[in-house]
Every structure is written in structure tokens, then in C-alpha cells.
Amino acid sequence: MPIYPISESTFHHTWVDQEYIFEKDEKGEIYFDGIKKKC
């Protein structure tokens, strides 16, 4: 995905020019299935 990190859990998507928050699972791994759009 065309994204770049802003912080540990926030990434900016360059195609749609929006920010998304990626959550970590119980193992501490970031997952993209539970992607949340940052308002």
C-alpha cells in the first residue's frame, strides 16, 4: 500500500490522501484487516 508512517500506529495513505490508524493485536503485531479511518 502506498502509505508512510506518521506515528507508531498512524499512517498516511498517499493515494487517497487520508490518515488511517492501524491497530495491534494481542501479539503486538499491526494488522490491516481492522483498519480504521482517522476522522
C-alpha positions in Angstrom: 0.0 0.0 0.0 1.2 3.5 -0.7 1.5 4.6 2.9 4.0 6.2 5.1 4.1 6.2 8.9 3.3 9.3 10.9 3.5 7.7 14.3 3.6 4.2 15.7 0.0 3.4 14.8 -0.9 6.2 12.3 -0.1 6.0 8.7 -0.9 8.4 5.8 -2.3 6.9 2.6 -0.9 8.7 -0.3 -3.4 7.6 -2.9 -6.5 8.8 -1.1 -4.6 11.5 0.9 -6.1 10.4 4.2 -4.8 9.1 7.5 -5.6 5.6 8.9 -5.0 4.1 12.3 -3.7 0.5 12.3 -4.4 -1.4 15.5 -2.2 -4.0 17.1 -3.4 -7.4 18.1 -2.6 -9.2 21.3 0.8 -10.3 19.9 1.7 -6.7 19.3 1.5 -7.1 15.6 -0.1 -4.5 13.4 -3.0 -5.7 11.4 -4.7 -4.1 8.4 -8.0 -6.0 8.5 -9.2 -3.8 11.3 -8.1 -0.6 9.6 -9.8 2.5 11.0 -10.2 5.7 9.2 -9.0 8.6 11.2 -11.6 11.4 11.4 
